[in-house]
Amino acid sequence: VMPLDPGIHALANEPVDAPCPRAERLRLALEATVAAGSDLEGLLDTLMAEDDPALFLRGDVYGTRASTLVAISAAGHVRMIERRYEKGGRPVGTTALTFRIG
């Protein structure tokens, strides 16, 4: 566990401080969404991108099984949305939570 500085972050399966084209692609999409004031839930559709570098891996043995978005406001309001997938990338459910921290 390590603290992150305030700002926009995108995490992948690589270590936080390691270069990752997928995480950088997602971070840029996050920045654009926040700057435009767009609905954050639409970012989950961005996570389905399969072009290079792929954010979504569709496979029966190895592939994306969940995509999670966590947005925390300066006031401590948290919105968490997770989409779950079974093998082959078929969606099986979405969970959305809102709560406050701090």
NORPEVEN-V972834 format. One record per helix or strand of 3 or more residues. SS is the DSSP state (H for helix, E for strand). FROM is the first residue (numbers start at 0). TO is the last residue. If there is no record, write none. Layout:
SS/FROM/TO + SS/FROM/TO
This chain:
H/20/35 + H/39/45 + E/65/71 + E/76/85 + H/86/88 + E/89/99
